[in-house]
Amino acid sequence: MSLQEGLLMSCALGLLCILVYVCLYCFTSNTPGQGKEPPGPRPLPVLGNLLQLDLNRPYETLCELSKKYGSVFTVHFGPKKVVVLAGYKTVKEALVNYAEEFGDRDILPIFHDFNKGHGILFSNGETWREMRRFVITKLRDFGMGKRVIEEKIQEETLYLIEEFQCFNGAAFDTAQPVNYAVSNIISAIVYGNRFDYADPEFKARVNRVNKSVEVTGYASIQVYNSFPWLRPFLWSWKLLMKNVEDEFEEIRQQARGLQETLNPQDCRGFIDSFLSRKQSAETRGHNDSLFHEENLVYCVANLFGAGTDTTGTTLRWGLLFMAKYPQIQDRVQQEMDRVIGGRQPVAEDRKTLPYTNAVIHETQRMANILPISIPHSTSCDVHFQSFFIKKGTSVIPLLASVLRDETEWEKPYSFNPEHFLDDKGQFVKRDAFLPFSAGRRACLGEGLARMELFLFFTTLLQRFRFTPRPGASEDELEIRPAVGFTLTPSPHKLCAIWRP
């Protein structure tokens, strides 16, 4: 066969493959007798709808697509079919009323690389159920929702105040000190102690977590999830894996150190409790126990990552919004001065600080830090609304569309604390407030995060007034988020002015 014939044959085979792909799509897009599948933009062969999506901010494109295709629609991330759920009513119906059907986790390639099916966030089946039960129990044992953790948070706020005072009113980046402070709360639960902000290993660990969360949201990683064979060519994947391996080794070393002084009758934190349970299983000869080193390492990594990034990011948004909207900051501080005075805030003050509480809730709504929930997967064939969704289909609850639902919020695109206040100025709950998601996969640490946000925010606002850097106006403060898996504020500096 000549070279020319070989080239023609290759082209013909390529065209045939594309034709087969298109035919398969056309014939399998709706299964007779089962119902119609959700509508969506027509995908290209192989690429799907990737060219139509802003891969750095896919939630924005998906929100726009929902206006055209409705609250349940289909997009293709490369060859992978994904069903998107948009709007409060649809997301709540799926995650709460159909909790079992939409309750599995879709483990994307990057998430499998992280956890190999172990831990809490990226696992399914018995591993997920057993680890989830254990984690919830231990979070409560070590203070979540109790006075003991409230005291730890109050103590940590004082360290953070000292850190802010070191800048003497000069402009600084709030990211690292805030993240260190918040990280110390989950560290107290996991390890049984806090760390000094200057500790190089602690700083490296927190910075590593934040960088990993950022890189996971890069467009290159979204492409990798669609085409895993690209892995050897992606520096972002290599950076993530280096960070992950360093983090796992750090956790193993910490666990070995705690193992040496372990007293099962007096557990200092989550790791002690896990090691005690593991030791007990080994003593009884339970070789099939799920309490092994991999689950320990991945559970701790999940807790440390989630407990550091999300709450720290939300708190930073709160300080940024206060500098951006000084009149709102005025009202918060006036209410606190009137109700609390000079004493340290406590969790119970939430009931008597309705405006402050409303501002914190509105911060969570507007910050929208997890605009796309970690993907779910259908555990069985589902007839949902008027559509048929096959077992094993990847499902994205679009939380951004819930927190900005135009049918639920009076001013969805403005920072408006009145969303959470009635005509008498009292705090009111809103059904469409779902920053922690809902259902079986809702955030396990919601109670802890809510307490942290309230105590850190009120204590900082009690002691400082937050302003833009000298010479800058409030209008110059950017509130469009940076690119990342969670939405962090764009780089900025604030001044923390001591309040007499």
Backbone torsions as a table, in degrees:
resi	resn	phi	psi	omega
1	MET	NA	134.0	-178.7
2	SER	-75.2	165.4	177.3
3	LEU	-59.8	-41.9	-179.2
4	GLN	-62.9	-42.1	179.8
5	GLU	-65.3	-38.5	178.6
6	GLY	-62.1	-42.4	178.1
7	LEU	-63.6	-42.5	179.0
8	LEU	-62.8	-40.9	179.4
9	MET	-63.3	-41.6	179.2
10	SER	-62.9	-44.2	179.1
11	CYS	-62.3	-42.2	-179.6
12	ALA	-63.0	-42.4	178.8
13	LEU	-64.3	-39.3	177.9
14	GLY	-62.0	-46.0	178.7
15	LEU	-63.6	-38.3	178.9
16	LEU	-63.2	-42.0	178.8
17	CYS	-61.1	-43.6	179.0
18	ILE	-63.1	-42.9	-179.9
19	LEU	-62.3	-43.0	178.5
20	VAL	-61.9	-42.8	178.7
21	TYR	-58.7	-48.2	-178.6
22	VAL	-62.8	-43.1	-179.9
23	CYS	-63.3	-43.8	178.7
24	LEU	-60.5	-41.6	178.8
25	TYR	-61.7	-46.7	-177.1
26	CYS	-63.4	-38.8	-175.3
27	PHE	-82.5	-19.0	-176.7
28	THR	-110.1	-0.2	-177.2
29	SER	-67.5	-27.1	174.3
30	ASN	-135.2	130.3	-177.9
31	THR	-98.1	117.1	-177.9
32	PRO	-55.6	137.2	176.8
33	GLY	85.1	-11.0	-178.6
34	GLN	-106.2	-20.4	-179.4
35	GLY	116.6	164.9	-177.7
36	LYS	-81.1	147.4	176.7
37	GLU	-86.8	158.2	-178.5
38	PRO	-57.9	144.1	-179.8
39	PRO	-73.3	175.4	177.2
40	GLY	171.5	173.8	179.1
41	PRO	-64.8	143.0	-178.8
42	ARG	-66.4	127.9	-179.0
43	PRO	-83.1	153.0	170.1
44	LEU	-83.8	153.1	173.8
45	PRO	-56.4	138.2	177.0
46	VAL	67.7	-53.2	-175.2
47	LEU	-77.6	-21.3	-176.7
48	GLY	63.4	-129.8	179.7
49	ASN	-106.8	16.4	-175.1
50	LEU	-56.4	-36.2	-178.3
51	LEU	-70.9	-15.6	179.6
52	GLN	-93.0	-9.3	-175.4
53	LEU	-103.3	142.3	168.6
54	ASP	-82.8	101.2	-172.1
55	LEU	-70.9	-17.2	173.3
56	ASN	-78.7	-32.0	178.7
57	ARG	-135.4	64.7	-175.5
58	PRO	-61.6	-27.6	-179.3
59	TYR	-61.0	-32.0	179.7
60	GLU	-68.2	-45.4	178.4
61	THR	-64.4	-41.4	-178.6
62	LEU	-65.4	-36.9	176.1
63	CYS	-63.2	-39.5	177.8
64	GLU	-67.1	-42.0	179.5
65	LEU	-63.3	-32.5	-179.9
66	SER	-64.8	-28.2	178.2
67	LYS	-68.1	-27.5	-179.2
68	LYS	-92.2	-40.5	-171.3
69	TYR	-105.2	-5.2	177.2
70	GLY	100.3	-174.0	-172.7
71	SER	-83.0	-10.9	173.9
72	VAL	-131.1	112.0	-177.6
73	PHE	-146.1	168.7	-175.5
74	THR	-114.5	137.1	168.8
75	VAL	-130.6	157.9	179.0
76	HIS	-115.7	115.1	173.1
77	PHE	-89.2	91.8	-169.5
78	GLY	65.5	-135.7	179.3
79	PRO	-78.1	-5.8	-174.7
80	LYS	-87.4	124.2	178.4
81	LYS	-84.3	131.8	-178.7
82	VAL	-130.8	132.0	174.1
83	VAL	-97.0	128.7	-178.7
84	VAL	-105.3	132.9	176.2
85	LEU	-107.6	124.3	-174.9
86	ALA	-126.5	147.5	177.7
87	GLY	86.5	150.4	-174.7
88	TYR	-58.1	-52.3	-173.9
89	LYS	-60.5	-42.7	-178.6
90	THR	-69.7	-45.3	-179.4
91	VAL	-63.1	-44.7	-180.0
92	LYS	-65.3	-43.1	179.9
93	GLU	-58.0	-43.8	-178.2
94	ALA	-68.5	-49.3	-172.6
95	LEU	-78.4	-25.6	-177.8
96	VAL	-104.5	-54.0	-177.0
97	ASN	-74.6	-27.8	177.8
98	TYR	-117.9	44.5	-173.1
99	ALA	-59.1	-42.5	-179.4
100	GLU	-68.0	-45.4	-175.5
101	GLU	-64.5	-35.2	-178.8
102	PHE	-105.7	19.5	-169.7
103	GLY	-90.6	-9.9	179.4
104	ASP	-78.1	160.6	176.6
105	ARG	-97.9	130.8	171.2
106	ASP	-86.0	112.8	-174.1
107	ILE	-92.4	97.9	179.5
108	LEU	-65.8	160.0	-179.6
109	PRO	-50.9	-42.9	-177.4
110	ILE	-68.1	-33.4	178.8
111	PHE	-72.7	-34.0	175.0
112	HIS	-66.9	-38.4	176.6
113	ASP	-60.8	-36.4	-179.6
114	PHE	-68.3	-50.7	-164.4
115	ASN	-122.3	-8.8	177.2
116	LYS	52.9	31.0	178.5
117	GLY	82.8	4.6	179.4
118	HIS	-100.1	179.1	176.0
119	GLY	79.6	-152.6	-174.2
120	ILE	-112.4	-49.6	-170.5
121	LEU	-67.9	-40.2	-171.5
122	PHE	-121.3	53.7	179.4
123	SER	-140.1	166.5	178.8
124	ASN	-138.6	178.0	172.2
125	GLY	63.9	-148.0	-174.7
126	GLU	-65.4	-34.8	177.4
127	THR	-57.8	-49.4	-179.0
128	TRP	-63.2	-45.7	-177.3
129	ARG	-62.8	-45.0	-177.4
130	GLU	-68.9	-44.8	179.9
131	MET	-66.6	-37.7	179.3
132	ARG	-63.5	-46.6	178.1
133	ARG	-58.3	-45.8	-177.2
134	PHE	-65.5	-45.1	-178.1
135	VAL	-63.2	-45.9	179.7
136	ILE	-59.2	-45.3	-179.8
137	THR	-60.4	-44.7	-176.3
138	LYS	-74.2	-32.6	174.6
139	LEU	-60.3	-40.3	178.6
140	ARG	-71.1	-41.8	179.7
141	ASP	-58.7	-37.1	-176.7
142	PHE	-96.7	20.2	163.7
143	GLY	115.3	-5.3	-177.4
144	MET	-58.9	121.6	-179.1
145	GLY	82.9	5.5	-177.1
146	LYS	-117.5	169.4	-177.8
147	ARG	-62.1	-33.5	-175.8
148	VAL	-62.6	-40.8	179.3
149	ILE	-76.7	-29.4	176.1
150	GLU	-61.2	-40.7	179.2
151	GLU	-65.7	-37.0	177.9
152	LYS	-65.4	-39.7	179.1
153	ILE	-66.5	-44.0	178.8
154	GLN	-59.0	-42.6	178.0
155	GLU	-62.4	-42.1	-178.3
156	GLU	-67.5	-33.0	177.6
157	THR	-60.0	-33.2	-179.7
158	LEU	-68.8	-38.4	175.3
159	TYR	-63.5	-39.6	-179.3
160	LEU	-68.5	-37.7	176.8
161	ILE	-60.7	-44.4	177.9
162	GLU	-58.9	-40.3	-179.9
163	GLU	-63.9	-43.3	178.9
164	PHE	-65.4	-37.7	-179.4
165	GLN	-63.3	-27.7	-178.8
166	CYS	-60.5	-22.2	-178.6
167	PHE	-84.8	-8.0	174.3
168	ASN	51.1	39.6	176.9
169	GLY	83.7	-4.2	177.8
170	ALA	-76.0	157.3	-179.4
171	ALA	-69.0	138.9	178.7
172	PHE	-151.0	161.9	177.0
173	ASP	-84.7	121.9	-176.0
174	THR	-77.0	-10.1	-168.4
175	ALA	-56.4	-57.1	-172.3
176	GLN	-67.6	-50.7	-179.2
177	PRO	-60.3	-38.9	179.0
178	VAL	-65.6	-45.1	179.9
179	ASN	-64.6	-37.2	177.9
180	TYR	-64.3	-43.0	-178.6
181	ALA	-63.4	-48.4	-179.1
182	VAL	-65.1	-40.0	179.7
183	SER	-61.5	-31.4	-179.3
184	ASN	-67.2	-23.5	178.0
185	ILE	-70.9	-47.8	178.3
186	ILE	-69.5	-29.8	176.0
187	SER	-63.5	-39.1	178.8
188	ALA	-62.7	-35.6	179.3
189	ILE	-76.0	-42.8	-174.5
190	VAL	-78.3	-48.7	-174.1
191	TYR	-98.6	-21.7	-178.1
192	GLY	93.5	5.9	177.8
193	ASN	-156.8	162.5	175.6
194	ARG	-96.5	171.6	-179.3
195	PHE	-126.5	150.1	176.6
196	ASP	-71.2	141.6	-178.1
197	TYR	-61.5	-22.4	-179.7
198	ALA	-90.5	-4.4	179.6
199	ASP	-62.3	116.7	-174.6
200	PRO	-62.6	-36.6	179.5
201	GLU	-69.0	-40.0	177.6
202	PHE	-64.8	-46.0	178.6
203	LYS	-59.5	-44.4	-179.7
204	ALA	-62.5	-39.2	-178.7
205	ARG	-64.5	-48.1	-179.0
206	VAL	-64.8	-45.1	-179.5
207	ASN	-63.3	-36.2	178.9
208	ARG	-64.2	-44.3	179.3
209	VAL	-61.5	-47.4	-178.3
210	ASN	-63.1	-39.8	178.8
211	LYS	-66.4	-39.6	-179.9
212	SER	-64.0	-41.4	178.1
213	VAL	-63.1	-39.9	178.5
214	GLU	-63.1	-51.0	-174.3
215	VAL	-66.4	-31.6	179.1
216	THR	-59.7	-23.8	179.0
217	GLY	-90.1	0.4	-179.2
218	TYR	-67.5	151.6	178.7
219	ALA	-58.6	-36.9	-178.2
220	SER	-62.3	-34.1	177.9
221	ILE	-73.8	-33.8	175.6
222	GLN	-63.6	-40.0	178.0
223	VAL	-66.7	-40.7	178.4
224	TYR	-58.6	-40.5	179.1
225	ASN	-61.8	-28.2	177.8
226	SER	-85.8	-32.0	-176.5
227	PHE	-134.3	77.9	-174.7
228	PRO	-58.5	-21.3	-179.8
229	TRP	-67.1	-10.7	177.9
230	LEU	-78.1	-6.8	-172.9
231	ARG	-47.3	-46.4	-176.4
232	PRO	-63.3	-16.2	-174.7
233	PHE	-100.3	-0.3	-171.4
234	LEU	-105.8	113.9	177.1
235	TRP	-66.5	-31.4	-179.1
236	SER	-64.3	-39.3	177.7
237	TRP	-65.6	-42.2	-179.9
238	LYS	-63.5	-39.7	177.6
239	LEU	-63.7	-44.7	179.4
240	LEU	-59.9	-46.7	-177.6
241	MET	-66.1	-34.2	176.3
242	LYS	-64.6	-44.9	178.2
243	ASN	-62.6	-43.8	-178.5
244	VAL	-64.0	-45.5	-180.0
245	GLU	-64.9	-39.8	176.8
246	ASP	-62.0	-41.3	179.7
247	GLU	-64.5	-44.1	-179.1
248	PHE	-63.7	-40.0	179.0
249	GLU	-65.5	-38.2	177.1
250	GLU	-61.7	-43.5	179.6
251	ILE	-64.4	-42.1	179.1
252	ARG	-60.7	-42.1	179.8
253	GLN	-65.0	-43.2	177.3
254	GLN	-60.9	-42.1	-178.4
255	ALA	-65.5	-39.7	178.4
256	ARG	-62.8	-41.2	178.5
257	GLY	-63.4	-41.4	179.3
258	LEU	-70.3	-32.1	179.2
259	GLN	-61.2	-36.8	-177.0
260	GLU	-64.5	-28.8	-178.4
261	THR	-116.0	22.6	-175.2
262	LEU	-67.5	131.7	171.6
263	ASN	-126.6	101.7	-175.9
264	PRO	-57.2	-20.5	179.6
265	GLN	-84.9	-8.9	-178.5
266	ASP	-144.8	75.2	-177.2
267	CYS	-75.1	130.3	-177.5
268	ARG	-84.5	-24.5	-177.5
269	GLY	-169.1	-171.3	-176.2
270	PHE	-58.2	-43.0	-178.1
271	ILE	-61.6	-43.4	177.1
272	ASP	-57.4	-44.8	-178.6
273	SER	-63.4	-41.2	179.7
274	PHE	-66.2	-44.8	179.5
275	LEU	-61.9	-38.4	178.8
276	SER	-65.1	-42.1	178.8
277	ARG	-66.0	-40.4	177.7
278	LYS	-63.1	-44.3	-179.6
279	GLN	-63.5	-39.8	179.8
280	SER	-64.9	-42.4	179.6
281	ALA	-63.7	-40.5	-179.9
282	GLU	-67.2	-37.4	179.2
283	THR	-63.5	-36.4	-179.4
284	ARG	-84.8	0.4	177.8
285	GLY	75.5	23.6	179.3
286	HIS	-85.2	81.7	-176.9
287	ASN	-71.0	-16.2	179.9
288	ASP	-94.2	10.3	-178.6
289	SER	-61.9	144.7	176.2
290	LEU	-81.4	-2.8	180.0
291	PHE	-91.4	75.4	179.6
292	HIS	-122.8	174.8	-172.1
293	GLU	-60.3	-38.7	-178.3
294	GLU	-60.9	-46.8	179.4
295	ASN	-66.2	-34.4	176.1
296	LEU	-61.6	-51.5	-176.7
297	VAL	-61.8	-46.3	-175.3
298	TYR	-73.1	-34.5	175.8
299	CYS	-63.9	-45.2	179.2
300	VAL	-63.0	-43.2	178.3
301	ALA	-61.3	-41.8	177.7
302	ASN	-62.4	-46.3	-179.2
303	LEU	-64.5	-45.4	-177.8
304	PHE	-65.5	-42.9	-179.7
305	GLY	-65.0	-51.6	-178.4
306	ALA	-66.5	-38.3	-177.7
307	GLY	-74.0	-16.7	179.2
308	THR	-94.8	-51.9	-169.4
309	ASP	-72.7	-50.8	-169.7
310	THR	-67.2	-48.6	-177.9
311	THR	-69.7	-41.9	178.0
312	GLY	-61.4	-41.9	179.2
313	THR	-63.7	-43.4	-179.9
314	THR	-63.7	-41.4	179.3
315	LEU	-63.7	-40.1	177.3
316	ARG	-62.9	-39.9	175.0
317	TRP	-60.4	-40.5	-179.7
318	GLY	-60.4	-44.1	178.8
319	LEU	-66.7	-38.2	178.1
320	LEU	-64.2	-44.0	179.0
321	PHE	-63.2	-35.2	178.9
322	MET	-66.2	-40.2	176.7
323	ALA	-70.1	-32.2	-179.4
324	LYS	-72.7	-35.9	-176.0
325	TYR	-123.1	76.7	-173.8
326	PRO	-60.4	-29.3	179.6
327	GLN	-66.9	-31.8	176.3
328	ILE	-73.4	-39.9	176.2
329	GLN	-59.7	-40.0	177.8
330	ASP	-56.9	-47.4	-176.7
331	ARG	-66.2	-37.4	177.2
332	VAL	-62.4	-47.8	-176.5
333	GLN	-69.8	-34.6	176.0
334	GLN	-64.6	-42.6	179.2
335	GLU	-64.7	-42.6	-179.3
336	MET	-67.0	-41.3	178.3
337	ASP	-60.7	-38.1	-177.3
338	ARG	-72.9	-40.0	-172.7
339	VAL	-91.8	-43.1	-173.9
340	ILE	-98.3	-38.2	-175.2
341	GLY	72.2	-133.2	-175.5
342	GLY	-96.9	-6.8	-178.5
343	ARG	-74.4	163.2	-179.1
344	GLN	-73.4	134.8	179.3
345	PRO	-61.9	148.9	174.7
346	VAL	-126.9	164.1	-175.3
347	ALA	-60.1	-33.8	-179.2
348	GLU	-63.6	-20.5	-179.3
349	ASP	-65.3	-17.0	179.7
350	ARG	-55.5	-35.1	-176.7
351	LYS	-70.2	-26.2	-176.6
352	THR	-107.8	8.9	177.0
353	LEU	-123.9	66.0	-174.0
354	PRO	-61.8	-39.4	-178.7
355	TYR	-69.3	-44.0	178.3
356	THR	-60.7	-43.6	178.1
357	ASN	-61.5	-40.1	177.7
358	ALA	-63.6	-39.4	179.4
359	VAL	-64.5	-41.0	178.6
360	ILE	-64.0	-44.2	178.4
361	HIS	-63.7	-41.8	179.4
362	GLU	-67.2	-31.7	173.7
363	THR	-61.3	-45.3	179.0
364	GLN	-63.8	-39.5	-179.3
365	ARG	-66.5	-49.7	-176.6
366	MET	-72.6	-35.2	179.6
367	ALA	-64.2	-38.9	169.9
368	ASN	52.4	48.1	-164.9
369	ILE	-70.3	-21.4	175.4
370	LEU	-122.0	76.9	-172.5
371	PRO	-66.0	-29.0	175.7
372	ILE	-119.0	117.2	178.0
373	SER	-60.6	150.1	173.4
374	ILE	-53.7	129.4	-170.2
375	PRO	-55.9	141.0	173.4
376	HIS	-98.2	176.7	175.4
377	SER	-144.3	142.4	179.4
378	THR	-74.4	132.3	-177.4
379	SER	-84.7	-9.3	179.8
380	CYS	-161.9	172.8	172.4
381	ASP	-62.2	136.6	-175.3
382	VAL	-129.1	131.4	167.3
383	HIS	-99.3	105.9	-174.3
384	PHE	-122.2	125.6	-171.5
385	GLN	52.4	-123.6	-178.4
386	SER	-104.6	19.1	-173.2
387	PHE	-121.2	159.6	174.8
388	PHE	-110.3	127.1	179.6
389	ILE	-123.3	123.9	-175.0
390	LYS	-72.5	154.6	173.3
391	LYS	-58.3	138.5	178.4
392	GLY	84.1	5.7	178.5
393	THR	-75.8	135.3	175.3
394	SER	-71.5	134.2	-176.6
395	VAL	-129.3	129.8	178.2
396	ILE	-110.9	110.8	168.7
397	PRO	-76.0	116.3	-174.5
398	LEU	-87.2	87.2	-174.6
399	LEU	-63.7	-29.3	177.4
400	ALA	-59.2	-36.2	-179.4
401	SER	-73.6	-19.3	176.4
402	VAL	-80.3	-48.8	-177.4
403	LEU	-72.9	-14.4	176.3
404	ARG	-120.4	23.4	-178.4
405	ASP	-65.6	116.9	-174.7
406	GLU	-68.3	-17.1	177.5
407	THR	-88.6	-8.0	-177.0
408	GLU	-112.9	-26.7	-174.6
409	TRP	-118.7	134.0	-176.6
410	GLU	-66.0	-41.9	178.9
411	LYS	-130.4	75.3	-169.8
412	PRO	-63.3	-23.6	-175.3
413	TYR	-107.6	12.6	179.0
414	SER	-121.7	150.9	175.8
415	PHE	-79.5	106.2	-169.3
416	ASN	-139.2	91.1	-178.8
417	PRO	-58.3	-21.0	179.4
418	GLU	-62.8	-14.3	173.2
419	HIS	-55.1	-27.2	-174.7
420	PHE	-114.3	22.9	180.0
421	LEU	-129.3	143.2	175.9
422	ASP	-90.5	-173.3	-176.7
423	ASP	-64.3	-20.5	179.8
424	LYS	-97.2	6.2	178.7
425	GLY	80.9	14.0	178.7
426	GLN	-93.1	149.0	-177.8
427	PHE	-67.8	138.7	176.2
428	VAL	-130.1	140.8	175.9
429	LYS	-78.1	150.1	176.7
430	ARG	-121.6	129.4	-177.7
431	ASP	-59.9	-33.6	-175.7
432	ALA	-83.0	9.1	176.5
433	PHE	-87.3	94.6	-176.5
434	LEU	-128.2	52.6	179.5
435	PRO	-68.1	-20.5	179.5
436	PHE	-97.7	12.8	-174.9
437	SER	65.4	-161.4	-176.1
438	ALA	-157.5	167.5	176.6
439	GLY	80.7	-157.2	-173.0
440	ARG	-64.8	-27.7	-176.2
441	ARG	-104.2	17.5	177.6
442	ALA	-63.2	157.9	-177.4
443	CYS	-58.3	125.5	180.0
444	LEU	-68.8	-28.2	-174.6
445	GLY	-98.9	24.1	-176.3
446	GLU	-56.7	-45.5	-178.8
447	GLY	-61.6	-42.0	177.8
448	LEU	-65.1	-45.0	-179.0
449	ALA	-61.9	-41.3	-179.7
450	ARG	-63.5	-41.7	179.5
451	MET	-67.3	-43.2	178.9
452	GLU	-59.7	-49.4	-178.2
453	LEU	-57.8	-45.6	-177.7
454	PHE	-64.5	-48.2	-175.0
455	LEU	-71.4	-41.3	177.3
456	PHE	-65.4	-47.0	-176.6
457	PHE	-62.7	-49.4	-177.0
458	THR	-66.4	-40.1	-178.7
459	THR	-66.1	-41.1	178.9
460	LEU	-67.6	-41.4	179.1
461	LEU	-70.4	-25.7	175.7
462	GLN	-68.4	-35.5	-173.3
463	ARG	-97.4	-26.8	-173.0
464	PHE	-129.8	154.2	165.8
465	ARG	-109.6	131.2	-175.6
466	PHE	-102.5	129.2	-176.5
467	THR	-135.9	163.4	172.5
468	PRO	-65.6	167.7	177.1
469	ARG	-60.7	155.1	-178.6
470	PRO	-54.0	134.6	178.7
471	GLY	87.5	-9.1	-179.5
472	ALA	-102.8	151.8	177.7
473	SER	-101.4	166.5	177.7
474	GLU	-59.4	-33.3	-178.1
475	ASP	-63.5	-24.2	-178.9
476	GLU	-80.1	-10.4	178.2
477	LEU	-76.0	119.1	-175.5
478	GLU	-82.7	127.9	177.8
479	ILE	-111.9	9.4	170.2
480	ARG	-79.7	127.4	-173.3
481	PRO	-71.3	159.8	173.1
482	ALA	-76.9	166.0	179.1
483	VAL	-77.0	136.4	177.6
484	GLY	174.2	170.4	177.4
485	PHE	-65.0	-41.4	167.0
486	THR	-105.3	154.9	-173.7
487	LEU	-92.4	102.4	177.8
488	THR	-93.1	157.0	174.8
489	PRO	-61.6	148.1	172.7
490	SER	-61.6	153.5	-178.7
491	PRO	-52.8	131.9	-179.1
492	HIS	-160.6	167.1	175.7
493	LYS	-128.9	144.4	177.5
494	LEU	-125.7	158.7	171.2
495	CYS	-102.8	133.2	173.9
496	ALA	-106.5	101.2	-176.1
497	ILE	-92.4	123.0	-178.1
498	TRP	-62.1	133.8	177.6
499	ARG	-94.0	123.4	-178.6
500	PRO	-67.7	NA	NA
